[in-house]
């Protein structure tokens, strides 16, 4: 009986000892897992020290940064994630004037109405003249258009 009680006590002591001696995950293992997670963003990096991930780099938006932090926190054995990363500023809007003012286009069409072979059209957002004309006609058209002071335009007239 004494032997059975001693064996039971020993079994209980061993089971408590094994539960309290949980295996610690090494920084090297955590670094490997964290690096695997961070490779989805080439502008970010991570370093693990004493179970704490230090995230740095640049992210396109706050959502992608927050998602990365959540993935790092989900790694088994990771104690904490220190966020040292930044979010890139959104690109400045590029102002482009792709549309030609219809009034300007109408003025140019009126100026070349005596030359039926000349077409006035908007190509890639720029006013463009196309068609076949003589040298004298080309000079008259250029003078008429320049007198309107419309600014830049593409003169793609073919002189024959």
LUMKOL-146356 format. One line per 10 residues: their letters; for each residue x, y, z of C-alpha. Coordinates in steps of 0.25 Angstrom, whole numbers, plus 5000, padded with zeros to 4 digits. Layout:
% residues N
a> X:Y:Z; ...
% end
This chain:
% residues 160
xxxxxxxxxx> 5000:5000:5000; 5011:5010:5003; 5017:5006:4990; 5004:5010:4983; 5003:5023:4990; 5018:5027:4987; 5016:5023:4972; 5003:5032:4972; 5010:5044:4979; 5022:5042:4969
xxxxxxxxxx> 5012:5042:4957; 5005:5054:4962; 5018:5062:4964; 5024:5058:4950; 5011:5063:4943; 5011:5076:4951; 5026:5078:4947; 5023:5075:4932; 5012:5085:4931; 5020:5096:4938
xxxxxxxxxx> 5032:5094:4930; 5026:5098:4917; 5036:5098:4905; 5040:5113:4902; 5041:5116:4887; 5055:5121:4883; 5057:5135:4876; 5063:5128:4864; 5050:5120:4862; 5041:5132:4864
xxxxxxxxxx> 5050:5140:4855; 5048:5130:4844; 5033:5130:4845; 5033:5145:4846; 5041:5147:4834; 5032:5137:4826; 5020:5146:4830; 5027:5159:4826; 5032:5154:4812; 5018:5158:4806
xxxxxxxxxx> 5023:5173:4807; 5036:5175:4801; 5037:5189:4808; 5036:5183:4822; 5045:5175:4831; 5045:5169:4845; 5055:5166:4856; 5051:5157:4868; 5058:5160:4881; 5054:5152:4894
xxxxxxxxxx> 5041:5148:4888; 5037:5162:4883; 5036:5165:4868; 5041:5179:4864; 5033:5182:4851; 5039:5193:4842; 5038:5198:4828; 5027:5204:4819; 5013:5200:4816; 5004:5205:4805
xxxxxxxxxx> 4992:5207:4815; 4988:5205:4830; 4980:5193:4827; 4992:5185:4821; 5001:5189:4833; 4990:5185:4843; 4988:5172:4836; 5003:5169:4837; 5003:5173:4852; 4992:5163:4854
xxxxxxxxxx> 4999:5152:4847; 5012:5154:4855; 5004:5154:4868; 4997:5141:4864; 5011:5134:4864; 5011:5124:4875; 5021:5129:4885; 5022:5143:4881; 5020:5152:4893; 5018:5165:4887
xxxxxxxxxx> 5020:5173:4874; 5027:5187:4874; 5021:5195:4862; 5032:5204:4856; 5027:5203:4842; 5021:5215:4834; 5010:5217:4824; 5014:5223:4811; 5007:5236:4808; 4997:5235:4797
xxxxxxxxxx> 5002:5240:4783; 4998:5254:4780; 4987:5255:4770; 4992:5258:4756; 4985:5269:4749; 4983:5266:4734; 4975:5274:4724; 4970:5264:4715; 4958:5271:4710; 4959:5283:4700
xxxxxxxxxx> 4949:5294:4703; 4938:5292:4693; 4938:5307:4690; 4952:5307:4686; 4950:5295:4677; 4938:5302:4671; 4946:5315:4668; 4957:5306:4661; 4946:5299:4653; 4941:5312:4648
xxxxxxxxxx> 4955:5317:4645; 4957:5305:4635; 4943:5304:4630; 4948:5309:4616; 4957:5297:4615; 4949:5285:4614; 4960:5275:4614; 4965:5280:4628; 4959:5272:4640; 4959:5278:4655
xxxxxxxxxx> 4959:5267:4665; 4963:5264:4679; 4974:5253:4680; 4980:5249:4693; 4974:5261:4700; 4980:5271:4690; 4974:5279:4679; 4980:5273:4666; 4979:5278:4651; 4979:5267:4640
xxxxxxxxxx> 4978:5267:4625; 4984:5270:4612; 4987:5285:4608; 4995:5293:4599; 5007:5302:4604; 4998:5314:4603; 4987:5308:4610; 4996:5303:4621; 5001:5317:4623; 4987:5323:4624
xxxxxxxxxx> 4982:5312:4633; 4994:5315:4643; 4992:5330:4642; 4977:5328:4645; 4979:5318:4657; 4991:5327:4663; 4982:5339:4662; 4972:5332:4672; 4983:5331:4682; 4978:5317:4687
xxxxxxxxxx> 4991:5312:4692; 4997:5299:4688; 4991:5290:4677; 4997:5279:4668; 4998:5283:4653; 4998:5270:4646; 4995:5276:4632; 5001:5269:4620; 5006:5280:4610; 5005:5275:4596
% end
